[in-house]
Amino acid sequence: MVNLEHTQKTLEKFRDYVIQQSRSNLTKGGKNVSKKLYSEIKGEVKVSPNSFQLGFQMPMYGQFQDKGVKGKFKSSKAPDSPFKFGSGTGLRGGLNKGIEKWVATKGFQFRDKKSGKFMSYKDTAFLISRSIYTTGLRPSLFFTKPFEAGYKKYIDEELINQFALDVEDLMKYTLKDIK
């Protein structure tokens, strides 16, 4: 039976690095208003005698924040995004509800051009939502960049060496009975 102790430790370091850096990027990028996405980024490492698995989870809107979303009429903000507003696959009115909550939390309101009075949160959210819907949402890469950097640091450079140590331990254990 193979004990993948060294491999597991390396995968756990990779997982912890990606989560910590992603959370840090959310905070630095001003995308941590409700702290919901921040607290729901999770990772799991499973190691069995014959295999190992690594997975990350986050709410779906985290992927929109990370990869961006093409607008209904323009895609210049996120030309490489797999997501697009107006495709008919998303929750109807979901963007407006989320923006309205964000606007109220931030205490952000536009002024009416004619009267100079502050608009309601609902009206402000509508204008922002309409702009995002038509022109798109820029990718923040809050998760992608740490994943790629962590992959290079822990998987490309360290995992192979640690797996070799696990195989070496297996060989020592197997060969000690032969002597």
N, C-alpha and C positions, 0 to 999 in steps of 0.2 A: 504494500500500500504506500502511495506517494503522499508525503506530508509537504504541502506547499506553503509552509510558514513564511519563508522569505518573500515569496511571490505575493502572498496575502498582505503582508506589511507594506509592500511597495504600492499595491493597488489601493490600499487604504490611505496612504500618503497622497496619492494622485487624487482620489475622491475628495479628501479634506482640502487639498490645495484648490481644486476647481470650485468647490462650494464657497470657501473663504474669499477667494478672489472675485467670484461672481457677486457675492453680497457686497463686497467693498466697492465694486464698480457700480452697483445699483445706487449706493449711498453717494458716491462721488458724482455720479451722473444726474443726481436730483430725481431719481426714479423710485424713491423709497418713501413715498408719502404715507401710505397706509401700513407699510411694513408687512403686508400680506405676502407678496411675492418673495421678499427677503426671507421670511420665516418658512416658506413652503418649498424652498430649494432643498432637495434631499438627494442622497446617493446611497447605493447599496452594493456591498461586495459579498459575493457568495463563493466559497471555495469548497469543492468536493474532491475526493481522491483522484478523479479523472478529468476534472474541468474547473474553470473559474469563470465567474460572471461579474460584470460591473455595469450598473445602470444608474441613470439620473432621472429625477422626476421634478416637475414644476407645473404650475397651472398653465393652461394653453396660452393665455395672454402673455406669459413670459416669453414664449416663442415669437409672438408678434413683436414684443419689445426688442428681442435679440436680433431677429432677422429682418425686421421692418415689414411694411405692408405697402404694396402698390396701390395707388389711388384709382378711383373709378375712371378718371379721365386722363391722369398723368401718372407715369411710373418712374419719373426721374429721381425721386427721393430714394427708392428702393428697387432699382432695376433687376437685381438678382434674387429678389424675395420670392419664395414659393406661394406667398399669400397675396390676395388681392381683394380690395373692398368691392362690393357689388357682384360677387360671384354667386351669391344666393346660398352659400353653405353656412354662414355665420348666424348667430342669434339676432333676430330683427330688433333694432333699437338698443342693442347691447352697448354699442360705442357711446351713444348719447347718455345712457344711464351712468356708465363709468366716468365719462368726462364731467357730468353734472356732480357726481360725488367728489371728484378731484377738485373741481372749481370751488365747491363749498368748503372742502377741507383747507384749501389754500387761501380762502377768502379773496378770491380773484374775481373782479368784475370789470367789464368794459363800461365806458360812458356812452350815452346816447349822443350822437353828433349835434342834433338840433337843440335839445334841452340842456345837455351837459350833466344830466342826472345819471347815477349809476344804474345799469341794467340789472335785472334779476339774475340770479345764478343760473336759472333755467335758460334764459335768453343768451347769456354768455356761453353756456355749455353748448347750446344749439349752434352758435356761430363757429366755435372751435371744432365741434364735431363735423360740421359741414365742410370746413376747410380740410380737416384730416381725411374725410371720406373721399373728397374729390382729388386731393393732391398726394395723399399717402402719408406714411409714417417712416421716418428715417430709421435704419437699423442702428442699435446701440452696441451690439456685439458684446454685451455685458457677460454673456456666458461663453460665446464662441472663442473669444481671445484667451481667457484663462484655460479653456479646454485644450486649445492648440498648444499653448505654452506648457501646460502641465503634461500633455502627451509627449512633447519633445523632451522635457526634463525627466519624467518618470518612466514612460513607456519605452521610448526609443533608446534611452541611455541606460536606465537602471533595471528595468524589468527582465531583460535578457540575462543580465548578470545574476540577478536574484533567483531566477528560475534555474540557472545553471547550478547555483549553490544547493537548491532543493534536490536536483537530480544527483549531485555529488553526495549529499547526505543519504539519499536512497541507495546509491551504489555502495557506500560504506556499510550501511545497515545490511544490505543483501550479501555482500562479500564477507562479512565477519563470520557468518554461519558456515561458509565454505571452508575456511581455514581450519 
